[in-house]
Amino acid sequence: MFLHCVKLAKERNCGRMEWAVLDWNPARKFYEYFGAGPVEGWHIYRMNEDRFESSLKK
């Protein structure tokens, strides 16, 4: 499936593919084998609904 996505990206002239992988996930080695790597300087942020109300009061 991964290589199919790579093929589609190439066929559609995409400049890149991006996806999220948890730091403990052994699949990272699979992606690195094919030449992918982490994007330095980027972090994913998330706000759950339990924080919505408190953030609106700030």
PDB file of N, H, CA, C and O in Angstrom:
ATOM      1  N   MET A   1       0.825  -1.182   0.000  1.00  0.00           N
ATOM      2  CA  MET A   1       0.000   0.000   0.000  1.00  0.00           C
ATOM      3  C   MET A   1       0.877   1.257   0.000  1.00  0.00           C
ATOM      4  O   MET A   1       0.590   2.218  -0.713  1.00  0.00           O
ATOM      5  N   PHE A   2       1.942   1.244   0.798  1.00  0.00           N
ATOM      6  H   PHE A   2       2.175   0.463   1.377  1.00  0.00           H
ATOM      7  CA  PHE A   2       2.828   2.403   0.856  1.00  0.00           C
ATOM      8  C   PHE A   2       3.427   2.695  -0.512  1.00  0.00           C
ATOM      9  O   PHE A   2       3.426   3.841  -0.962  1.00  0.00           O
ATOM     10  N   LEU A   3       3.936   1.670  -1.171  1.00  0.00           N
ATOM     11  H   LEU A   3       3.937   0.739  -0.806  1.00  0.00           H
ATOM     12  CA  LEU A   3       4.553   1.872  -2.480  1.00  0.00           C
ATOM     13  C   LEU A   3       3.519   2.295  -3.523  1.00  0.00           C
ATOM     14  O   LEU A   3       3.857   3.007  -4.469  1.00  0.00           O
ATOM     15  N   HIS A   4       2.284   1.872  -3.367  1.00  0.00           N
ATOM     16  H   HIS A   4       2.010   1.293  -2.599  1.00  0.00           H
ATOM     17  CA  HIS A   4       1.221   2.318  -4.258  1.00  0.00           C
ATOM     18  C   HIS A   4       1.013   3.828  -4.092  1.00  0.00           C
ATOM     19  O   HIS A   4       0.827   4.541  -5.079  1.00  0.00           O
ATOM     20  N   CYS A   5       1.044   4.309  -2.862  1.00  0.00           N
ATOM     21  H   CYS A   5       1.195   3.730  -2.060  1.00  0.00           H
ATOM     22  CA  CYS A   5       0.915   5.749  -2.611  1.00  0.00           C
ATOM     23  C   CYS A   5       2.087   6.512  -3.223  1.00  0.00           C
ATOM     24  O   CYS A   5       1.899   7.595  -3.778  1.00  0.00           O
ATOM     25  N   VAL A   6       3.292   5.955  -3.126  1.00  0.00           N
ATOM     26  H   VAL A   6       3.444   5.076  -2.675  1.00  0.00           H
ATOM     27  CA  VAL A   6       4.465   6.580  -3.732  1.00  0.00           C
ATOM     28  C   VAL A   6       4.270   6.673  -5.244  1.00  0.00           C
ATOM     29  O   VAL A   6       4.547   7.705  -5.856  1.00  0.00           O
ATOM     30  N   LYS A   7       3.790   5.584  -5.835  1.00  0.00           N
ATOM     31  H   LYS A   7       3.565   4.746  -5.338  1.00  0.00           H
ATOM     32  CA  LYS A   7       3.551   5.561  -7.283  1.00  0.00           C
ATOM     33  C   LYS A   7       2.519   6.624  -7.681  1.00  0.00           C
ATOM     34  O   LYS A   7       2.717   7.343  -8.660  1.00  0.00           O
ATOM     35  N   LEU A   8       1.422   6.721  -6.924  1.00  0.00           N
ATOM     36  H   LEU A   8       1.262   6.137  -6.129  1.00  0.00           H
ATOM     37  CA  LEU A   8       0.403   7.729  -7.221  1.00  0.00           C
ATOM     38  C   LEU A   8       0.963   9.146  -7.100  1.00  0.00           C
ATOM     39  O   LEU A   8       0.667  10.011  -7.924  1.00  0.00           O
ATOM     40  N   ALA A   9       1.760   9.372  -6.084  1.00  0.00           N
ATOM     41  H   ALA A   9       2.001   8.669  -5.414  1.00  0.00           H
ATOM     42  CA  ALA A   9       2.355  10.697  -5.892  1.00  0.00           C
ATOM     43  C   ALA A   9       3.237  11.054  -7.079  1.00  0.00           C
ATOM     44  O   ALA A   9       3.209  12.186  -7.561  1.00  0.00           O
ATOM     45  N   LYS A  10       4.017  10.094  -7.549  1.00  0.00           N
ATOM     46  H   LYS A  10       4.040   9.174  -7.158  1.00  0.00           H
ATOM     47  CA  LYS A  10       4.884  10.328  -8.699  1.00  0.00           C
ATOM     48  C   LYS A  10       4.067  10.602  -9.953  1.00  0.00           C
ATOM     49  O   LYS A  10       4.361  11.538 -10.696  1.00  0.00           O
ATOM     50  N   GLU A  11       3.034   9.784 -10.193  1.00  0.00           N
ATOM     51  H   GLU A  11       2.795   9.023  -9.589  1.00  0.00           H
ATOM     52  CA  GLU A  11       2.178   9.952 -11.369  1.00  0.00           C
ATOM     53  C   GLU A  11       1.468  11.305 -11.372  1.00  0.00           C
ATOM     54  O   GLU A  11       1.235  11.887 -12.431  1.00  0.00           O
ATOM     55  N   ARG A  12       1.129  11.797 -10.188  1.00  0.00           N
ATOM     56  H   ARG A  12       1.319  11.324  -9.328  1.00  0.00           H
ATOM     57  CA  ARG A  12       0.375  13.052 -10.068  1.00  0.00           C
ATOM     58  C   ARG A  12       1.284  14.266  -9.875  1.00  0.00           C
ATOM     59  O   ARG A  12       0.815  15.366  -9.581  1.00  0.00           O
ATOM     60  N   ASN A  13       2.579  14.053 -10.042  1.00  0.00           N
ATOM     61  H   ASN A  13       2.960  13.159 -10.281  1.00  0.00           H
ATOM     62  CA  ASN A  13       3.576  15.125  -9.922  1.00  0.00           C
ATOM     63  C   ASN A  13       3.539  15.829  -8.576  1.00  0.00           C
ATOM     64  O   ASN A  13       3.724  17.043  -8.498  1.00  0.00           O
ATOM     65  N   CYS A  14       3.301  15.070  -7.525  1.00  0.00           N
ATOM     66  H   CYS A  14       3.151  14.084  -7.588  1.00  0.00           H
ATOM     67  CA  CYS A  14       3.314  15.639  -6.176  1.00  0.00           C
ATOM     68  C   CYS A  14       4.757  15.959  -5.782  1.00  0.00           C
ATOM     69  O   CYS A  14       5.680  15.230  -6.141  1.00  0.00           O
ATOM     70  N   GLY A  15       4.937  17.013  -5.068  1.00  0.00           N
ATOM     71  H   GLY A  15       4.187  17.606  -4.776  1.00  0.00           H
ATOM     72  CA  GLY A  15       6.269  17.386  -4.616  1.00  0.00           C
ATOM     73  C   GLY A  15       6.732  16.612  -3.399  1.00  0.00           C
ATOM     74  O   GLY A  15       7.932  16.527  -3.138  1.00  0.00           O
ATOM     75  N   ARG A  16       5.799  16.048  -2.652  1.00  0.00           N
ATOM     76  H   ARG A  16       4.825  16.117  -2.864  1.00  0.00           H
ATOM     77  CA  ARG A  16       6.153  15.290  -1.445  1.00  0.00           C
ATOM     78  C   ARG A  16       4.954  14.510  -0.934  1.00  0.00           C
ATOM     79  O   ARG A  16       3.819  14.717  -1.366  1.00  0.00           O
ATOM     80  N   MET A  17       5.236  13.612  -0.004  1.00  0.00           N
ATOM     81  H   MET A  17       6.158  13.444   0.346  1.00  0.00           H
ATOM     82  CA  MET A  17       4.206  12.904   0.770  1.00  0.00           C
ATOM     83  C   MET A  17       4.524  13.178   2.233  1.00  0.00           C
ATOM     84  O   MET A  17       5.691  13.228   2.620  1.00  0.00           O
ATOM     85  N   GLU A  18       3.503  13.351   3.033  1.00  0.00           N
ATOM     86  H   GLU A  18       2.555  13.310   2.719  1.00  0.00           H
ATOM     87  CA  GLU A  18       3.703  13.560   4.464  1.00  0.00           C
ATOM     88  C   GLU A  18       2.713  12.712   5.244  1.00  0.00           C
ATOM     89  O   GLU A  18       1.585  12.491   4.803  1.00  0.00           O
ATOM     90  N   TRP A  19       3.141  12.241   6.402  1.00  0.00           N
ATOM     91  H   TRP A  19       4.057  12.421   6.760  1.00  0.00           H
ATOM     92  CA  TRP A  19       2.276  11.470   7.282  1.00  0.00           C
ATOM     93  C   TRP A  19       2.850  11.554   8.685  1.00  0.00           C
ATOM     94  O   TRP A  19       3.990  11.981   8.868  1.00  0.00           O
ATOM     95  N   ALA A  20       2.081  11.158   9.656  1.00  0.00           N
ATOM     96  H   ALA A  20       1.155  10.812   9.507  1.00  0.00           H
ATOM     97  CA  ALA A  20       2.500  11.207  11.060  1.00  0.00           C
ATOM     98  C   ALA A  20       2.807   9.805  11.560  1.00  0.00           C
ATOM     99  O   ALA A  20       2.101   8.847  11.245  1.00  0.00           O
ATOM    100  N   VAL A  21       3.875   9.702  12.346  1.00  0.00           N
ATOM    101  H   VAL A  21       4.449  10.481  12.602  1.00  0.00           H
ATOM    102  CA  VAL A  21       4.285   8.428  12.952  1.00  0.00           C
ATOM    103  C   VAL A  21       4.715   8.722  14.382  1.00  0.00           C
ATOM    104  O   VAL A  21       5.508   9.633  14.622  1.00  0.00           O
ATOM    105  N   LEU A  22       4.197   7.960  15.321  1.00  0.00           N
ATOM    106  H   LEU A  22       3.553   7.221  15.126  1.00  0.00           H
ATOM    107  CA  LEU A  22       4.601   8.133  16.714  1.00  0.00           C
ATOM    108  C   LEU A  22       6.057   7.728  16.884  1.00  0.00           C
ATOM    109  O   LEU A  22       6.531   6.817  16.205  1.00  0.00           O
ATOM    110  N   ASP A  23       6.774   8.399  17.789  1.00  0.00           N
ATOM    111  H   ASP A  23       6.389   9.138  18.340  1.00  0.00           H
ATOM    112  CA  ASP A  23       8.215   8.149  17.934  1.00  0.00           C
ATOM    113  C   ASP A  23       8.558   6.728  18.364  1.00  0.00           C
ATOM    114  O   ASP A  23       9.664   6.261  18.092  1.00  0.00           O
ATOM    115  N   TRP A  24       7.646   6.036  19.021  1.00  0.00           N
ATOM    116  H   TRP A  24       6.748   6.415  19.242  1.00  0.00           H
ATOM    117  CA  TRP A  24       7.924   4.675  19.475  1.00  0.00           C
ATOM    118  C   TRP A  24       7.548   3.609  18.434  1.00  0.00           C
ATOM    119  O   TRP A  24       7.817   2.427  18.644  1.00  0.00           O
ATOM    120  N   ASN A  25       6.938   4.009  17.327  1.00  0.00           N
ATOM    121  H   ASN A  25       6.719   4.970  17.156  1.00  0.00           H
ATOM    122  CA  ASN A  25       6.416   3.062  16.342  1.00  0.00           C
ATOM    123  C   ASN A  25       7.550   2.451  15.517  1.00  0.00           C
ATOM    124  O   ASN A  25       8.292   3.179  14.858  1.00  0.00           O
ATOM    125  N   PRO A  26       7.693   1.121  15.545  1.00  0.00           N
ATOM    126  CA  PRO A  26       8.754   0.477  14.767  1.00  0.00           C
ATOM    127  C   PRO A  26       8.594   0.653  13.255  1.00  0.00           C
ATOM    128  O   PRO A  26       9.534   0.380  12.509  1.00  0.00           O
ATOM    129  N   ALA A  27       7.434   1.099  12.789  1.00  0.00           N
ATOM    130  H   ALA A  27       6.669   1.321  13.394  1.00  0.00           H
ATOM    131  CA  ALA A  27       7.236   1.338  11.352  1.00  0.00           C
ATOM    132  C   ALA A  27       8.164   2.440  10.850  1.00  0.00           C
ATOM    133  O   ALA A  27       8.391   2.548   9.644  1.00  0.00           O
ATOM    134  N   ARG A  28       8.701   3.254  11.747  1.00  0.00           N
ATOM    135  H   ARG A  28       8.517   3.166  12.726  1.00  0.00           H
ATOM    136  CA  ARG A  28       9.636   4.298  11.335  1.00  0.00           C
ATOM    137  C   ARG A  28      10.809   3.717  10.553  1.00  0.00           C
ATOM    138  O   ARG A  28      11.275   4.322   9.587  1.00  0.00           O
ATOM    139  N   LYS A  29      11.284   2.553  10.963  1.00  0.00           N
ATOM    140  H   LYS A  29      10.906   2.061  11.747  1.00  0.00           H
ATOM    141  CA  LYS A  29      12.399   1.899  10.263  1.00  0.00           C
ATOM    142  C   LYS A  29      11.993   1.532   8.836  1.00  0.00           C
ATOM    143  O   LYS A  29      12.797   1.643   7.911  1.00  0.00           O
ATOM    144  N   PHE A  30      10.753   1.096   8.662  1.00  0.00           N
ATOM    145  H   PHE A  30      10.100   1.006   9.414  1.00  0.00           H
ATOM    146  CA  PHE A  30      10.229   0.763   7.338  1.00  0.00           C
ATOM    147  C   PHE A  30      10.270   1.986   6.440  1.00  0.00           C
ATOM    148  O   PHE A  30      10.745   1.908   5.308  1.00  0.00           O
ATOM    149  N   TYR A  31       9.775   3.119   6.935  1.00  0.00           N
ATOM    150  H   TYR A  31       9.388   3.182   7.856  1.00  0.00           H
ATOM    151  CA  TYR A  31       9.748   4.346   6.146  1.00  0.00           C
ATOM    152  C   TYR A  31      11.162   4.840   5.850  1.00  0.00           C
ATOM    153  O   TYR A  31      11.445   5.288   4.739  1.00  0.00           O
ATOM    154  N   GLU A  32      12.042   4.761   6.832  1.00  0.00           N
ATOM    155  H   GLU A  32      11.812   4.397   7.735  1.00  0.00           H
ATOM    156  CA  GLU A  32      13.420   5.200   6.640  1.00  0.00           C
ATOM    157  C   GLU A  32      14.134   4.332   5.614  1.00  0.00           C
ATOM    158  O   GLU A  32      14.991   4.826   4.881  1.00  0.00           O
ATOM    159  N   TYR A  33      13.796   3.056   5.549  1.00  0.00           N
ATOM    160  H   TYR A  33      13.100   2.656   6.144  1.00  0.00           H
ATOM    161  CA  TYR A  33      14.376   2.147   4.560  1.00  0.00           C
ATOM    162  C   TYR A  33      14.124   2.661   3.137  1.00  0.00           C
ATOM    163  O   TYR A  33      14.978   2.524   2.262  1.00  0.00           O
ATOM    164  N   PHE A  34      12.962   3.244   2.918  1.00  0.00           N
ATOM    165  H   PHE A  34      12.268   3.355   3.629  1.00  0.00           H
ATOM    166  CA  PHE A  34      12.603   3.751   1.594  1.00  0.00           C
ATOM    167  C   PHE A  34      13.031   5.206   1.380  1.00  0.00           C
ATOM    168  O   PHE A  34      12.733   5.789   0.337  1.00  0.00           O
ATOM    169  N   GLY A  35      13.718   5.788   2.348  1.00  0.00           N
ATOM    170  H   GLY A  35      13.959   5.315   3.195  1.00  0.00           H
ATOM    171  CA  GLY A  35      14.274   7.125   2.177  1.00  0.00           C
ATOM    172  C   GLY A  35      13.538   8.248   2.872  1.00  0.00           C
ATOM    173  O   GLY A  35      13.933   9.407   2.744  1.00  0.00           O
ATOM    174  N   ALA A  36      12.481   7.942   3.601  1.00  0.00           N
ATOM    175  H   ALA A  36      12.160   7.001   3.704  1.00  0.00           H
ATOM    176  CA  ALA A  36      11.755   8.978   4.332  1.00  0.00           C
ATOM    177  C   ALA A  36      12.495   9.313   5.623  1.00  0.00           C
ATOM    178  O   ALA A  36      13.276   8.509   6.133  1.00  0.00           O
ATOM    179  N   GLY A  37      12.243  10.487   6.132  1.00  0.00           N
ATOM    180  H   GLY A  37      11.608  11.140   5.718  1.00  0.00           H
ATOM    181  CA  GLY A  37      12.853  10.887   7.393  1.00  0.00           C
ATOM    182  C   GLY A  37      11.985  11.901   8.105  1.00  0.00           C
ATOM    183  O   GLY A  37      11.094  12.497   7.500  1.00  0.00           O
ATOM    184  N   PRO A  38      12.237  12.097   9.381  1.00  0.00           N
ATOM    185  CA  PRO A  38      11.446  13.071  10.140  1.00  0.00           C
ATOM    186  C   PRO A  38      11.738  14.491   9.678  1.00  0.00           C
ATOM    187  O   PRO A  38      12.822  14.779   9.170  1.00  0.00           O
ATOM    188  N   VAL A  39      10.775  15.362   9.855  1.00  0.00           N
ATOM    189  H   VAL A  39       9.895  15.128  10.268  1.00  0.00           H
ATOM    190  CA  VAL A  39      10.939  16.766   9.500  1.00  0.00           C
ATOM    191  C   VAL A  39      11.434  17.493  10.749  1.00  0.00           C
ATOM    192  O   VAL A  39      10.712  17.618  11.738  1.00  0.00           O
ATOM    193  N   GLU A  40      12.663  17.964  10.687  1.00  0.00           N
ATOM    194  H   GLU A  40      13.250  17.862   9.884  1.00  0.00           H
ATOM    195  CA  GLU A  40      13.257  18.657  11.831  1.00  0.00           C
ATOM    196  C   GLU A  40      12.525  19.972  12.084  1.00  0.00           C
ATOM    197  O   GLU A  40      12.146  20.680  11.151  1.00  0.00           O
ATOM    198  N   GLY A  41      12.339  20.277  13.345  1.00  0.00           N
ATOM    199  H   GLY A  41      12.646  19.702  14.103  1.00  0.00           H
ATOM    200  CA  GLY A  41      11.760  21.544  13.727  1.00  0.00           C
ATOM    201  C   GLY A  41      10.235  21.580  13.771  1.00  0.00           C
ATOM    202  O   GLY A  41       9.661  22.615  14.109  1.00  0.00           O
ATOM    203  N   TRP A  42       9.577  20.494  13.444  1.00  0.00           N
ATOM    204  H   TRP A  42      10.044  19.653  13.170  1.00  0.00           H
ATOM    205  CA  TRP A  42       8.115  20.467  13.453  1.00  0.00           C
ATOM    206  C   TRP A  42       7.625  19.562  14.572  1.00  0.00           C
ATOM    207  O   TRP A  42       8.174  18.486  14.808  1.00  0.00           O
ATOM    208  N   HIS A  43       6.586  20.014  15.254  1.00  0.00           N
ATOM    209  H   HIS A  43       6.140  20.888  15.063  1.00  0.00           H
ATOM    210  CA  HIS A  43       5.929  19.252  16.313  1.00  0.00           C
ATOM    211  C   HIS A  43       4.436  19.300  16.052  1.00  0.00           C
ATOM    212  O   HIS A  43       3.916  20.301  15.559  1.00  0.00           O
ATOM    213  N   ILE A  44       3.755  18.231  16.380  1.00  0.00           N
ATOM    214  H   ILE A  44       4.177  17.418  16.781  1.00  0.00           H
ATOM    215  CA  ILE A  44       2.299  18.181  16.231  1.00  0.00           C
ATOM    216  C   ILE A  44       1.673  18.628  17.548  1.00  0.00           C
ATOM    217  O   ILE A  44       2.042  18.137  18.615  1.00  0.00           O
ATOM    218  N   TYR A  45       0.731  19.555  17.469  1.00  0.00           N
ATOM    219  H   TYR A  45       0.431  19.953  16.602  1.00  0.00           H
ATOM    220  CA  TYR A  45      -0.004  20.015  18.649  1.00  0.00           C
ATOM    221  C   TYR A  45      -1.446  19.566  18.544  1.00  0.00           C
ATOM    222  O   TYR A  45      -2.013  19.493  17.454  1.00  0.00           O
ATOM    223  N   ARG A  46      -2.029  19.267  19.686  1.00  0.00           N
ATOM    224  H   ARG A  46      -1.568  19.326  20.572  1.00  0.00           H
ATOM    225  CA  ARG A  46      -3.417  18.825  19.719  1.00  0.00           C
ATOM    226  C   ARG A  46      -4.094  19.440  20.920  1.00  0.00           C
ATOM    227  O   ARG A  46      -3.499  19.560  21.991  1.00  0.00           O
ATOM    228  N   MET A  47      -5.341  19.827  20.737  1.00  0.00           N
ATOM    229  H   MET A  47      -5.824  19.729  19.867  1.00  0.00           H
ATOM    230  CA  MET A  47      -6.160  20.311  21.840  1.00  0.00           C
ATOM    231  C   MET A  47      -7.412  19.450  21.876  1.00  0.00           C
ATOM    232  O   MET A  47      -8.173  19.395  20.910  1.00  0.00           O
ATOM    233  N   ASN A  48      -7.614  18.779  23.003  1.00  0.00           N
ATOM    234  H   ASN A  48      -6.996  18.823  23.788  1.00  0.00           H
ATOM    235  CA  ASN A  48      -8.813  17.963  23.184  1.00  0.00           C
ATOM    236  C   ASN A  48      -9.966  18.820  23.670  1.00  0.00           C
ATOM    237  O   ASN A  48      -9.762  19.927  24.167  1.00  0.00           O
ATOM    238  N   GLU A  49     -11.180  18.304  23.525  1.00  0.00           N
ATOM    239  H   GLU A  49     -11.346  17.405  23.121  1.00  0.00           H
ATOM    240  CA  GLU A  49     -12.361  19.096  23.858  1.00  0.00           C
ATOM    241  C   GLU A  49     -12.408  19.513  25.316  1.00  0.00           C
ATOM    242  O   GLU A  49     -13.070  20.498  25.645  1.00  0.00           O
ATOM    243  N   ASP A  50     -11.726  18.793  26.202  1.00  0.00           N
ATOM    244  H   ASP A  50     -11.188  17.994  25.935  1.00  0.00           H
ATOM    245  CA  ASP A  50     -11.731  19.191  27.606  1.00  0.00           C
ATOM    246  C   ASP A  50     -10.984  20.525  27.826  1.00  0.00           C
ATOM    247  O   ASP A  50     -11.105  21.132  28.890  1.00  0.00           O
ATOM    248  N   ARG A  51     -10.232  20.967  26.845  1.00  0.00           N
ATOM    249  H   ARG A  51     -10.134  20.474  25.981  1.00  0.00           H
ATOM    250  CA  ARG A  51      -9.502  22.244  26.943  1.00  0.00           C
ATOM    251  C   ARG A  51     -10.180  23.378  26.174  1.00  0.00           C
ATOM    252  O   ARG A  51      -9.768  24.531  26.299  1.00  0.00           O
ATOM    253  N   PHE A  52     -11.191  23.079  25.399  1.00  0.00           N
ATOM    254  H   PHE A  52     -11.525  22.142  25.298  1.00  0.00           H
ATOM    255  CA  PHE A  52     -11.866  24.101  24.590  1.00  0.00           C
ATOM    256  C   PHE A  52     -12.389  25.237  25.452  1.00  0.00           C
ATOM    257  O   PHE A  52     -12.090  26.404  25.197  1.00  0.00           O
ATOM    258  N   GLU A  53     -13.164  24.903  26.464  1.00  0.00           N
ATOM    259  H   GLU A  53     -13.407  23.956  26.672  1.00  0.00           H
ATOM    260  CA  GLU A  53     -13.810  25.914  27.286  1.00  0.00           C
ATOM    261  C   GLU A  53     -12.776  26.779  28.005  1.00  0.00           C
ATOM    262  O   GLU A  53     -12.902  28.004  28.019  1.00  0.00           O
ATOM    263  N   SER A  54     -11.780  26.172  28.588  1.00  0.00           N
ATOM    264  H   SER A  54     -11.678  25.178  28.576  1.00  0.00           H
ATOM    265  CA  SER A  54     -10.777  26.950  29.330  1.00  0.00           C
ATOM    266  C   SER A  54      -9.968  27.852  28.397  1.00  0.00           C
ATOM    267  O   SER A  54      -9.567  28.946  28.794  1.00  0.00           O
ATOM    268  N   SER A  55      -9.724  27.407  27.170  1.00  0.00           N
ATOM    269  H   SER A  55     -10.050  26.518  26.848  1.00  0.00           H
ATOM    270  CA  SER A  55      -8.967  28.260  26.253  1.00  0.00           C
ATOM    271  C   SER A  55      -9.775  29.463  25.801  1.00  0.00           C
ATOM    272  O   SER A  55      -9.204  30.516  25.520  1.00  0.00           O
ATOM    273  N   LEU A  56     -11.088  29.330  25.725  1.00  0.00           N
ATOM    274  H   LEU A  56     -11.552  28.474  25.953  1.00  0.00           H
ATOM    275  CA  LEU A  56     -11.923  30.445  25.314  1.00  0.00           C
ATOM    276  C   LEU A  56     -12.038  31.518  26.389  1.00  0.00           C
ATOM    277  O   LEU A  56     -12.428  32.649  26.098  1.00  0.00           O
ATOM    278  N   LYS A  57     -11.701  31.174  27.628  1.00  0.00           N
ATOM    279  H   LYS A  57     -11.384  30.255  27.865  1.00  0.00           H
ATOM    280  CA  LYS A  57     -11.769  32.125  28.737  1.00  0.00           C
ATOM    281  C   LYS A  57     -10.487  32.937  28.890  1.00  0.00           C
ATOM    282  O   LYS A  57     -10.436  33.844  29.721  1.00  0.00           O
ATOM    283  N   LYS A  58      -9.475  32.641  28.128  1.00  0.00           N
ATOM    284  H   LYS A  58      -9.516  31.904  27.453  1.00  0.00           H
ATOM    285  CA  LYS A  58      -8.183  33.347  28.249  1.00  0.00           C
ATOM    286  C   LYS A  58      -8.168  34.613  27.446  1.00  0.00           C
ATOM    287  O   LYS A  58      -7.165  35.326  27.435  1.00  0.00           O
TER     288      LYS A  58
END
